[in-house]
């Protein structure tokens, strides 16, 4: 993604017809919109909403975001034509960079407790080593 290249797939014409007619292919937008992160976020926000009016506002905002997302996904082919091949490559590189930053953040977030635990155990054993 950082080099803005597509993965080469070698398919013959029979396989292309099979994949094109297969209805079990899942669009990428569905897991992003209703994935575990979105569900967990909705649960936490609904738990924080302490009145009916706050819950109604939350539900209406979720519906508004879904409607805006629907409009963006509906206009995606026109947007791709509008930004062109260069813009598409720039967007692909930008998304790759964001994905890389998130991956590094997740790596270091997982590494930090391990290093803290190692340091804590080392400091606890230090007095016995010094004696």
C-alpha positions in Angstrom: 0.0 0.0 0.0 2.9 2.4 0.7 4.1 1.9 -2.9 0.6 2.3 -4.4 0.7 -1.0 -6.1 -2.1 -3.5 -6.5 -1.5 -7.2 -5.7 -1.2 -9.2 -8.9 -3.7 -12.0 -9.1 -3.5 -14.6 -11.8 -7.0 -15.8 -12.6 -8.2 -17.4 -15.8 -11.5 -16.4 -17.4 -13.4 -19.3 -15.7 -12.3 -18.3 -12.3 -13.2 -14.6 -13.0 -16.7 -15.7 -14.0 -17.0 -17.8 -10.9 -15.9 -15.0 -8.6 -18.1 -12.4 -10.4 -21.2 -14.6 -10.0 -20.5 -15.6 -6.4 -22.9 -13.9 -4.0 -21.0 -14.9 -0.9 -18.3 -12.3 -1.4 -18.5 -9.9 1.5 -18.0 -6.2 0.8 -15.3 -4.5 2.8 -17.6 -1.7 4.0 -19.8 -4.0 6.2 -17.1 -5.1 8.6 -15.8 -1.6 8.9 -19.2 -0.2 9.7 -20.5 -2.9 12.0 -17.3 -4.6 13.1 -16.3 -5.3 16.7 -14.8 -1.8 17.2 -18.1 -0.1 16.1 -20.2 -2.4 18.3 -17.9 -1.9 21.4 -18.0 1.8 20.8 -21.8 1.9 20.6 -22.1 -0.2 23.8 -19.8 2.1 25.7 -21.5 5.3 24.5 -25.0 3.8 25.2 -23.9 2.9 28.7 -22.7 6.5 29.2 -26.0 8.0 28.0 -28.0 8.3 31.2 -31.2 9.7 29.9 -33.7 8.8 27.1 -32.9 12.1 25.2 -29.1 11.3 25.2 -29.8 7.8 23.9 -32.1 9.2 21.2 -29.4 11.7 20.2 -26.8 8.9 20.1 -29.0 6.7 17.9 -29.8 9.6 15.6 -26.1 10.5 15.3 -25.3 6.8 14.4 -28.1 6.9 11.8 -26.7 10.2 10.4 -23.2 8.8 10.1 -24.5 5.7 8.4 -26.5 7.8 6.0 -23.4 10.0 5.2 -21.4 6.8 4.7 -24.1 5.5 2.4 -23.8 8.6 0.3 -20.0 8.4 0.2 -20.1 4.7 -0.8 -22.8 5.4 -3.4 -20.7 8.2 -5.0 -17.4 6.2 -4.7 -17.1 5.5 -8.5 -17.6 9.1 -9.3 -15.1 10.1 -6.6 -12.5 7.7 -8.0 -13.1 9.2 -11.5 -12.8 12.7 -10.0 -9.5 12.2 -8.2 -8.0 10.2 -11.0 -5.3 7.6 -11.0 -2.8 9.9 -9.3 -5.2 10.8 -6.5 -6.1 7.2 -6.1 -2.4 6.3 -5.6 -2.0 9.1 -3.2 -5.0 7.9 -1.2 -3.7 4.4 -1.2 -0.3 5.5 0.1 -2.0 7.6 2.7 -4.2 4.8 3.9 -1.1 2.5 4.0 0.7 5.0 6.1 -2.2 5.3 8.5 -2.4 1.5 8.7 1.3 1.3 9.4 1.0 3.9 12.2 -1.9 2.0 13.8 0.1 -1.2 13.6 3.2 0.3 15.2 0.9 1.9 17.9 -0.6 -1.6 18.6 2.8 -3.2 18.7 4.2 -0.7 21.2 1.0 -0.7 23.3 1.5 -4.5 23.7 5.2 -4.2 24.3 5.0 -1.6 27.0 3.3 -3.8 29.7 5.9 -6.6 29.0 8.8 -4.2 29.4 7.3 -2.7 32.5 6.9 -6.1 34.0 10.5 -7.1 33.1 11.8 -3.8 34.7 9.6 -4.4 37.8 10.9 -7.9 38.3 14.5 -6.7 37.7 14.1 -4.0 40.4 12.7 -6.5 42.8 15.6 -8.9 42.3 18.2 -6.1 42.4 18.6 -6.1 46.3 19.2 -9.8 46.3 21.8 -9.5 43.5 23.6 -6.6 45.3 23.9 -8.6 48.6 
